[in-house]
Amino acid sequence: MSSQSFRIGISGGIGSGKSTVCQLFARKGAPVIDLDAISRACTAPGGRAIPAVQATFGAEFIDDTGAMDRTKMRDLVFSEPLARSRLEAIVHPLIAVEVARLTENAQQQGVACIVFDIPLLVESAHWRTSLDRVVIVDCTVETQIQRVQARSGLSESEVLNIIQAQSSRSQRLQAADAVIFNEGKNLLEIEGELRILGAQFGL
C-alpha cells in the first residue's frame, strides 16, 4: 500500500457498533473498505468463491439461490476448526485482491484517509503492519449479546459461540491505538469522539 493516504483499521467484536463508526467516518469523506461486505460478495450468487466452496465442501453448502449457505457453513466451522481454515484459504486471497484494488482506487483520488472495516483485524496479524492506526470499537459482552439478538434473532448461546470464536475483548483493547467505548452513547456523542480522532487523521 502507498503511504499517501492515512490508513485506519476499525475493528470490534460482533455487535460493538463498528459499522456505525465506519458510517460516521464515511460521512466525513473517508472511503470505507468493508472486508465483511467483500467476503459476502465472494460467497453471494455468482461470487468468485462459489465454485471452490462447492468443490471443497459439497453442493449441500450452496443454497437454492446459488449463494453459500451461511447458516450451514457457520455451524460447520464452529463444530470443525479445520473447516474454518479451509474456507479462509478460499476466501481470503479473493478478499486481498479486492482490497488492493479498492485501496489503489481510493489513493488515486488523493483522499487524506482510508478506513478499513476489518472484523478479524486482531486475529490477522499481518494487518498491523499495513495500517497507520487501529481504532477499536468496544462495549460489554452483555451489550454485544443484546444487540446481536435484537437484529438477528439468534439465541444467546449462538451469539456467545460467535463471540468466543473471535479474539477476546482484552486482546482487542491491547491492539488499539484508540478506543471508542460504544456503550449508552448517542450518535452525537460518538461523532464528538470521531471529530477528535479525525483531526489527528487529517479529516
PyMOL commands that set and color helices and strands:
alter all, ss='L'
color gray80, all
select helices_A, chain A and resi 18-27+35-42+50-57+59-61+70-79+81-108+125-130+141-152+156-165+169-174+187-201
alter helices_A, ss='H'
color red, helices_A
select strands_A, chain A and resi 6-11+32-34+113-117+133-138+178-181
alter strands_A, ss='S'
color yellow, strands_A
deselect
rebuild
show_as cartoon
